Amino acid sequence: MRPKLALHAEDYEKKKKIVEHLRSIGNYIKKNKIKQLIVITDNASFHVSRKTKQFVEKQLHWLTAINFSLSLKSFP
């Protein structure tokens, strides 16, 4: 089992990288005059982090994020 601090550091890096990645996609979209992008996410901590949500909220003119989480309990 990994120490929680290491997991926290990993999550922080993923949160930072997801925002950087979305920003890069945004630049591509603007450059290529694409009107809208829909991204489907799950409940990974870096997808639902405050930092990611704040970024997405500021990009609503070109980015729609849909959280699609399935619970394994819902399957037979």
Biopython code that builds the backbone (N, CA, C, O; Angstrom):
import numpy as np
from Bio.PDB.StructureBuilder import StructureBuilder

atoms = [
    (1, "MET", "N", (0.843, -1.187, 0.000)),
    (1, "MET", "CA", (0.000, 0.000, 0.000)),
    (1, "MET", "C", (0.885, 1.245, 0.000)),
    (1, "MET", "O", (1.847, 1.339, 0.761)),
    (2, "ARG", "N", (0.542, 2.196, -0.866)),
    (2, "ARG", "CA", (1.315, 3.435, -0.949)),
    (2, "ARG", "C", (0.893, 4.405, 0.142)),
    (2, "ARG", "O", (-0.260, 4.402, 0.575)),
    (3, "PRO", "N", (1.819, 5.223, 0.578)),
    (3, "PRO", "CA", (1.448, 6.248, 1.558)),
    (3, "PRO", "C", (0.465, 7.246, 0.957)),
    (3, "PRO", "O", (0.541, 7.553, -0.233)),
    (4, "LYS", "N", (-0.446, 7.746, 1.760)),
    (4, "LYS", "CA", (-1.464, 8.684, 1.280)),
    (4, "LYS", "C", (-0.848, 9.963, 0.723)),
    (4, "LYS", "O", (-1.386, 10.545, -0.219)),
    (5, "LEU", "N", (0.254, 10.403, 1.281)),
    (5, "LEU", "CA", (0.896, 11.608, 0.790)),
    (5, "LEU", "C", (1.341, 11.439, -0.652)),
    (5, "LEU", "O", (1.208, 12.364, -1.453)),
    (6, "ALA", "N", (1.865, 10.273, -0.992)),
    (6, "ALA", "CA", (2.286, 10.010, -2.369)),
    (6, "ALA", "C", (1.076, 10.019, -3.299)),
    (6, "ALA", "O", (1.156, 10.546, -4.409)),
    (7, "LEU", "N", (-0.031, 9.448, -2.865)),
    (7, "LEU", "CA", (-1.245, 9.461, -3.683)),
    (7, "LEU", "C", (-1.723, 10.894, -3.876)),
    (7, "LEU", "O", (-2.164, 11.267, -4.963)),
    (8, "HIS", "N", (-1.635, 11.687, -2.828)),
    (8, "HIS", "CA", (-2.053, 13.083, -2.930)),
    (8, "HIS", "C", (-1.185, 13.819, -3.952)),
    (8, "HIS", "O", (-1.691, 14.598, -4.760)),
    (9, "ALA", "N", (0.108, 13.571, -3.910)),
    (9, "ALA", "CA", (1.010, 14.226, -4.859)),
    (9, "ALA", "C", (0.693, 13.779, -6.282)),
    (9, "ALA", "O", (0.698, 14.600, -7.200)),
    (10, "GLU", "N", (0.416, 12.495, -6.480)),
    (10, "GLU", "CA", (0.044, 11.990, -7.807)),
    (10, "GLU", "C", (-1.231, 12.655, -8.290)),
    (10, "GLU", "O", (-1.304, 13.093, -9.439)),
    (11, "ASP", "N", (-2.230, 12.736, -7.436)),
    (11, "ASP", "CA", (-3.496, 13.357, -7.806)),
    (11, "ASP", "C", (-3.289, 14.818, -8.183)),
    (11, "ASP", "O", (-3.899, 15.308, -9.133)),
    (12, "TYR", "N", (-2.434, 15.512, -7.447)),
    (12, "TYR", "CA", (-2.167, 16.916, -7.758)),
    (12, "TYR", "C", (-1.567, 17.037, -9.154)),
    (12, "TYR", "O", (-1.961, 17.915, -9.923)),
    (13, "GLU", "N", (-0.631, 16.177, -9.484)),
    (13, "GLU", "CA", (-0.008, 16.214, -10.807)),
    (13, "GLU", "C", (-1.039, 15.910, -11.895)),
    (13, "GLU", "O", (-1.026, 16.545, -12.949)),
    (14, "LYS", "N", (-1.925, 14.955, -11.653)),
    (14, "LYS", "CA", (-2.958, 14.618, -12.637)),
    (14, "LYS", "C", (-3.918, 15.785, -12.826)),
    (14, "LYS", "O", (-4.330, 16.075, -13.949)),
    (15, "LYS", "N", (-4.278, 16.457, -11.729)),
    (15, "LYS", "CA", (-5.173, 17.618, -11.823)),
    (15, "LYS", "C", (-4.530, 18.701, -12.671)),
    (15, "LYS", "O", (-5.182, 19.322, -13.511)),
    (16, "LYS", "N", (-3.254, 18.917, -12.440)),
    (16, "LYS", "CA", (-2.530, 19.936, -13.184)),
    (16, "LYS", "C", (-2.441, 19.544, -14.665)),
    (16, "LYS", "O", (-2.616, 20.383, -15.549)),
    (17, "LYS", "N", (-2.170, 18.272, -14.920)),
    (17, "LYS", "CA", (-2.015, 17.807, -16.297)),
    (17, "LYS", "C", (-3.332, 17.824, -17.061)),
    (17, "LYS", "O", (-3.343, 18.134, -18.252)),
    (18, "ILE", "N", (-4.442, 17.498, -16.403)),
    (18, "ILE", "CA", (-5.724, 17.481, -17.115)),
    (18, "ILE", "C", (-6.089, 18.894, -17.553)),
    (18, "ILE", "O", (-6.610, 19.079, -18.653)),
    (19, "VAL", "N", (-5.828, 19.886, -16.719)),
    (19, "VAL", "CA", (-6.121, 21.274, -17.088)),
    (19, "VAL", "C", (-5.199, 21.695, -18.230)),
    (19, "VAL", "O", (-5.649, 22.336, -19.180)),
    (20, "GLU", "N", (-3.926, 21.346, -18.150)),
    (20, "GLU", "CA", (-2.988, 21.672, -19.231)),
    (20, "GLU", "C", (-3.425, 21.007, -20.537)),
    (20, "GLU", "O", (-3.355, 21.613, -21.606)),
    (21, "HIS", "N", (-3.873, 19.770, -20.437)),
    (21, "HIS", "CA", (-4.325, 19.033, -21.624)),
    (21, "HIS", "C", (-5.569, 19.687, -22.235)),
    (21, "HIS", "O", (-5.647, 19.867, -23.450)),
    (22, "LEU", "N", (-6.526, 20.036, -21.398)),
    (22, "LEU", "CA", (-7.727, 20.704, -21.896)),
    (22, "LEU", "C", (-7.392, 22.060, -22.507)),
    (22, "LEU", "O", (-7.982, 22.454, -23.513)),
    (23, "ARG", "N", (-6.452, 22.768, -21.905)),
    (23, "ARG", "CA", (-6.028, 24.060, -22.456)),
    (23, "ARG", "C", (-5.416, 23.863, -23.846)),
    (23, "ARG", "O", (-5.666, 24.651, -24.758)),
    (24, "SER", "N", (-4.615, 22.811, -23.999)),
    (24, "SER", "CA", (-4.004, 22.493, -25.287)),
    (24, "SER", "C", (-5.064, 22.152, -26.327)),
    (24, "SER", "O", (-4.977, 22.580, -27.478)),
    (25, "ILE", "N", (-6.061, 21.383, -25.915)),
    (25, "ILE", "CA", (-7.164, 21.046, -26.817)),
    (25, "ILE", "C", (-7.912, 22.322, -27.213)),
    (25, "ILE", "O", (-8.304, 22.485, -28.369)),
    (26, "GLY", "N", (-8.106, 23.222, -26.249)),
    (26, "GLY", "CA", (-8.775, 24.493, -26.524)),
    (26, "GLY", "C", (-8.042, 25.305, -27.575)),
    (26, "GLY", "O", (-8.666, 25.904, -28.451)),
    (27, "ASN", "N", (-6.722, 25.327, -27.490)),
    (27, "ASN", "CA", (-5.929, 26.033, -28.498)),
    (27, "ASN", "C", (-6.114, 25.410, -29.875)),
    (27, "ASN", "O", (-6.227, 26.123, -30.872)),
    (28, "TYR", "N", (-6.144, 24.088, -29.930)),
    (28, "TYR", "CA", (-6.359, 23.377, -31.195)),
    (28, "TYR", "C", (-7.737, 23.710, -31.764)),
    (28, "TYR", "O", (-7.884, 23.953, -32.962)),
    (29, "ILE", "N", (-8.738, 23.718, -30.892)),
    (29, "ILE", "CA", (-10.113, 23.991, -31.311)),
    (29, "ILE", "C", (-10.241, 25.402, -31.883)),
    (29, "ILE", "O", (-10.867, 25.602, -32.924)),
    (30, "LYS", "N", (-9.651, 26.366, -31.205)),
    (30, "LYS", "CA", (-9.712, 27.753, -31.692)),
    (30, "LYS", "C", (-8.983, 27.892, -33.027)),
    (30, "LYS", "O", (-9.472, 28.548, -33.947)),
    (31, "LYS", "N", (-7.820, 27.275, -33.119)),
    (31, "LYS", "CA", (-7.013, 27.358, -34.340)),
    (31, "LYS", "C", (-7.746, 26.750, -35.535)),
    (31, "LYS", "O", (-7.646, 27.256, -36.653)),
    (32, "ASN", "N", (-8.481, 25.665, -35.297)),
    (32, "ASN", "CA", (-9.164, 24.951, -36.373)),
    (32, "ASN", "C", (-10.640, 25.312, -36.492)),
    (32, "ASN", "O", (-11.391, 24.661, -37.219)),
    (33, "LYS", "N", (-11.048, 26.356, -35.773)),
    (33, "LYS", "CA", (-12.410, 26.892, -35.846)),
    (33, "LYS", "C", (-13.488, 25.841, -35.575)),
    (33, "LYS", "O", (-14.536, 25.820, -36.220)),
    (34, "ILE", "N", (-13.206, 24.982, -34.618)),
    (34, "ILE", "CA", (-14.185, 23.989, -34.168)),
    (34, "ILE", "C", (-15.059, 24.685, -33.125)),
    (34, "ILE", "O", (-14.542, 25.369, -32.241)),
    (35, "LYS", "N", (-16.364, 24.517, -33.222)),
    (35, "LYS", "CA", (-17.276, 25.267, -32.359)),
    (35, "LYS", "C", (-17.402, 24.690, -30.952)),
    (35, "LYS", "O", (-17.432, 25.440, -29.977)),
    (36, "GLN", "N", (-17.475, 23.371, -30.841)),
    (36, "GLN", "CA", (-17.771, 22.777, -29.537)),
    (36, "GLN", "C", (-17.098, 21.420, -29.402)),
    (36, "GLN", "O", (-16.979, 20.671, -30.372)),
    (37, "LEU", "N", (-16.659, 21.115, -28.187)),
    (37, "LEU", "CA", (-16.104, 19.804, -27.861)),
    (37, "LEU", "C", (-16.866, 19.264, -26.670)),
    (37, "LEU", "O", (-17.102, 19.976, -25.694)),
    (38, "ILE", "N", (-17.247, 18.012, -26.755)),
    (38, "ILE", "CA", (-17.896, 17.334, -25.632)),
    (38, "ILE", "C", (-16.918, 16.296, -25.106)),
    (38, "ILE", "O", (-16.434, 15.445, -25.852)),
    (39, "VAL", "N", (-16.634, 16.377, -23.811)),
    (39, "VAL", "CA", (-15.727, 15.447, -23.146)),
    (39, "VAL", "C", (-16.536, 14.653, -22.137)),
    (39, "VAL", "O", (-17.303, 15.219, -21.358)),
    (40, "ILE", "N", (-16.362, 13.345, -22.155)),
    (40, "ILE", "CA", (-17.048, 12.480, -21.196)),
    (40, "ILE", "C", (-16.026, 12.048, -20.151)),
    (40, "ILE", "O", (-14.971, 11.506, -20.481)),
    (41, "THR", "N", (-16.358, 12.298, -18.879)),
    (41, "THR", "CA", (-15.446, 11.969, -17.785)),
    (41, "THR", "C", (-16.082, 10.955, -16.842)),
    (41, "THR", "O", (-17.269, 10.643, -16.931)),
    (42, "ASP", "N", (-15.257, 10.458, -15.946)),
    (42, "ASP", "CA", (-15.752, 9.588, -14.884)),
    (42, "ASP", "C", (-15.498, 10.299, -13.554)),
    (42, "ASP", "O", (-15.264, 11.508, -13.538)),
    (43, "ASN", "N", (-15.541, 9.583, -12.466)),
    (43, "ASN", "CA", (-15.355, 10.210, -11.154)),
    (43, "ASN", "C", (-13.907, 10.183, -10.671)),
    (43, "ASN", "O", (-13.658, 10.280, -9.469)),
    (44, "ALA", "N", (-12.961, 10.054, -11.579)),
    (44, "ALA", "CA", (-11.560, 10.114, -11.164)),
    (44, "ALA", "C", (-11.329, 11.444, -10.464)),
    (44, "ALA", "O", (-11.873, 12.469, -10.876)),
    (45, "SER", "N", (-10.532, 11.430, -9.416)),
    (45, "SER", "CA", (-10.363, 12.640, -8.602)),
    (45, "SER", "C", (-9.907, 13.829, -9.431)),
    (45, "SER", "O", (-10.321, 14.957, -9.164)),
    (46, "PHE", "N", (-9.069, 13.605, -10.424)),
    (46, "PHE", "CA", (-8.589, 14.728, -11.232)),
    (46, "PHE", "C", (-9.635, 15.210, -12.221)),
    (46, "PHE", "O", (-9.493, 16.309, -12.758)),
    (47, "HIS", "N", (-10.683, 14.434, -12.484)),
    (47, "HIS", "CA", (-11.788, 14.885, -13.342)),
    (47, "HIS", "C", (-12.784, 15.740, -12.566)),
    (47, "HIS", "O", (-13.405, 16.638, -13.135)),
    (48, "VAL", "N", (-12.940, 15.472, -11.283)),
    (48, "VAL", "CA", (-13.946, 16.178, -10.484)),
    (48, "VAL", "C", (-13.329, 17.156, -9.491)),
    (48, "VAL", "O", (-14.014, 17.662, -8.602)),
    (49, "SER", "N", (-12.046, 17.419, -9.644)),
    (49, "SER", "CA", (-11.380, 18.339, -8.717)),
    (49, "SER", "C", (-11.898, 19.761, -8.893)),
    (49, "SER", "O", (-12.427, 20.113, -9.947)),
    (50, "ARG", "N", (-11.744, 20.558, -7.872)),
    (50, "ARG", "CA", (-12.165, 21.960, -7.922)),
    (50, "ARG", "C", (-11.430, 22.688, -9.052)),
    (50, "ARG", "O", (-12.031, 23.470, -9.789)),
    (51, "LYS", "N", (-10.130, 22.423, -9.182)),
    (51, "LYS", "CA", (-9.324, 23.081, -10.209)),
    (51, "LYS", "C", (-9.850, 22.764, -11.613)),
    (51, "LYS", "O", (-9.964, 23.656, -12.454)),
    (52, "THR", "N", (-10.168, 21.492, -11.857)),
    (52, "THR", "CA", (-10.690, 21.087, -13.163)),
    (52, "THR", "C", (-12.066, 21.695, -13.403)),
    (52, "THR", "O", (-12.332, 22.216, -14.486)),
    (53, "LYS", "N", (-12.940, 21.632, -12.404)),
    (53, "LYS", "CA", (-14.285, 22.202, -12.553)),
    (53, "LYS", "C", (-14.236, 23.699, -12.831)),
    (53, "LYS", "O", (-14.979, 24.203, -13.674)),
    (54, "GLN", "N", (-13.355, 24.415, -12.119)),
    (54, "GLN", "CA", (-13.240, 25.859, -12.338)),
    (54, "GLN", "C", (-12.769, 26.152, -13.757)),
    (54, "GLN", "O", (-13.259, 27.082, -14.398)),
    (55, "PHE", "N", (-11.825, 25.364, -14.245)),
    (55, "PHE", "CA", (-11.338, 25.567, -15.607)),
    (55, "PHE", "C", (-12.455, 25.322, -16.608)),
    (55, "PHE", "O", (-12.667, 26.128, -17.514)),
    (56, "VAL", "N", (-13.171, 24.211, -16.450)),
    (56, "VAL", "CA", (-14.249, 23.864, -17.382)),
    (56, "VAL", "C", (-15.325, 24.945, -17.378)),
    (56, "VAL", "O", (-15.827, 25.319, -18.437)),
    (57, "GLU", "N", (-15.681, 25.446, -16.208)),
    (57, "GLU", "CA", (-16.715, 26.486, -16.121)),
    (57, "GLU", "C", (-16.331, 27.740, -16.899)),
    (57, "GLU", "O", (-17.206, 28.438, -17.412)),
    (58, "LYS", "N", (-15.051, 28.031, -16.992)),
    (58, "LYS", "CA", (-14.593, 29.209, -17.732)),
    (58, "LYS", "C", (-14.484, 28.948, -19.236)),
    (58, "LYS", "O", (-14.241, 29.875, -20.008)),
    (59, "GLN", "N", (-14.661, 27.695, -19.656)),
    (59, "GLN", "CA", (-14.498, 27.329, -21.065)),
    (59, "GLN", "C", (-15.805, 26.878, -21.711)),
    (59, "GLN", "O", (-15.786, 26.249, -22.769)),
    (60, "LEU", "N", (-16.920, 27.189, -21.096)),
    (60, "LEU", "CA", (-18.206, 26.688, -21.572)),
    (60, "LEU", "C", (-18.551, 27.133, -22.988)),
    (60, "LEU", "O", (-19.414, 26.526, -23.622)),
    (61, "HIS", "N", (-17.909, 28.163, -23.496)),
    (61, "HIS", "CA", (-18.182, 28.615, -24.855)),
    (61, "HIS", "C", (-17.681, 27.607, -25.896)),
    (61, "HIS", "O", (-18.111, 27.660, -27.048)),
    (62, "TRP", "N", (-16.782, 26.690, -25.515)),
    (62, "TRP", "CA", (-16.312, 25.666, -26.459)),
    (62, "TRP", "C", (-16.264, 24.262, -25.864)),
    (62, "TRP", "O", (-16.098, 23.293, -26.605)),
    (63, "LEU", "N", (-16.405, 24.128, -24.550)),
    (63, "LEU", "CA", (-16.213, 22.843, -23.889)),
    (63, "LEU", "C", (-17.431, 22.448, -23.063)),
    (63, "LEU", "O", (-17.916, 23.222, -22.238)),
    (64, "THR", "N", (-17.912, 21.241, -23.295)),
    (64, "THR", "CA", (-18.968, 20.660, -22.476)),
    (64, "THR", "C", (-18.412, 19.387, -21.869)),
    (64, "THR", "O", (-17.966, 18.494, -22.589)),
    (65, "ALA", "N", (-18.438, 19.299, -20.549)),
    (65, "ALA", "CA", (-17.949, 18.098, -19.857)),
    (65, "ALA", "C", (-19.145, 17.374, -19.258)),
    (65, "ALA", "O", (-19.932, 17.953, -18.509)),
    (66, "ILE", "N", (-19.266, 16.103, -19.601)),
    (66, "ILE", "CA", (-20.358, 15.269, -19.095)),
    (66, "ILE", "C", (-19.755, 14.188, -18.224)),
    (66, "ILE", "O", (-18.897, 13.429, -18.673)),
    (67, "ASN", "N", (-20.201, 14.115, -16.976)),
    (67, "ASN", "CA", (-19.719, 13.075, -16.076)),
    (67, "ASN", "C", (-20.578, 11.833, -16.257)),
    (67, "ASN", "O", (-21.790, 11.864, -16.041)),
    (68, "PHE", "N", (-19.941, 10.749, -16.653)),
    (68, "PHE", "CA", (-20.652, 9.501, -16.926)),
    (68, "PHE", "C", (-20.047, 8.411, -16.069)),
    (68, "PHE", "O", (-19.125, 7.710, -16.485)),
    (69, "SER", "N", (-20.574, 8.280, -14.875)),
    (69, "SER", "CA", (-20.053, 7.288, -13.932)),
    (69, "SER", "C", (-21.073, 6.183, -13.752)),
    (69, "SER", "O", (-22.242, 6.428, -13.454)),
    (70, "LEU", "N", (-20.610, 4.983, -13.937)),
    (70, "LEU", "CA", (-21.472, 3.828, -13.718)),
    (70, "LEU", "C", (-21.059, 3.139, -12.430)),
    (70, "LEU", "O", (-19.876, 2.920, -12.172)),
    (71, "SER", "N", (-22.026, 2.813, -11.656)),
    (71, "SER", "CA", (-21.759, 2.058, -10.447)),
    (71, "SER", "C", (-21.831, 0.583, -10.777)),
    (71, "SER", "O", (-22.792, 0.129, -11.399)),
    (72, "LEU", "N", (-20.825, -0.167, -10.368)),
    (72, "LEU", "CA", (-20.845, -1.611, -10.627)),
    (72, "LEU", "C", (-22.000, -2.267, -9.892)),
    (72, "LEU", "O", (-22.438, -3.351, -10.275)),
    (73, "LYS", "N", (-22.501, -1.626, -8.840)),
    (73, "LYS", "CA", (-23.626, -2.178, -8.090)),
    (73, "LYS", "C", (-24.897, -2.214, -8.937)),
    (73, "LYS", "O", (-25.815, -2.980, -8.643)),
    (74, "SER", "N", (-24.954, -1.400, -9.975)),
    (74, "SER", "CA", (-26.167, -1.350, -10.799)),
    (74, "SER", "C", (-26.257, -2.501, -11.780)),
    (74, "SER", "O", (-27.298, -2.721, -12.398)),
    (75, "PHE", "N", (-25.167, -3.233, -11.923)),
    (75, "PHE", "CA", (-25.181, -4.381, -12.831)),
    (75, "PHE", "C", (-25.537, -5.644, -12.083)),
    (75, "PHE", "O", (-25.193, -5.791, -10.911)),
    (76, "PRO", "N", (-26.230, -6.569, -12.754)),
    (76, "PRO", "CA", (-26.619, -7.816, -12.077)),
    (76, "PRO", "C", (-25.431, -8.639, -11.637)),
    (76, "PRO", "O", (-25.604, -9.710, -11.056)),
]
sb = StructureBuilder()
sb.init_structure("model")
sb.init_model(0)
sb.init_chain("A")
sb.init_seg("    ")
for serial, (resi, resn, name, xyz) in enumerate(atoms, 1):
    if name == "N":
        sb.init_residue(resn, " ", resi, " ")
    sb.init_atom(name, np.array(xyz, "f"), 0.0, 1.0, " ", f" {name:<3s}", serial, name[0])
structure = sb.get_structure()
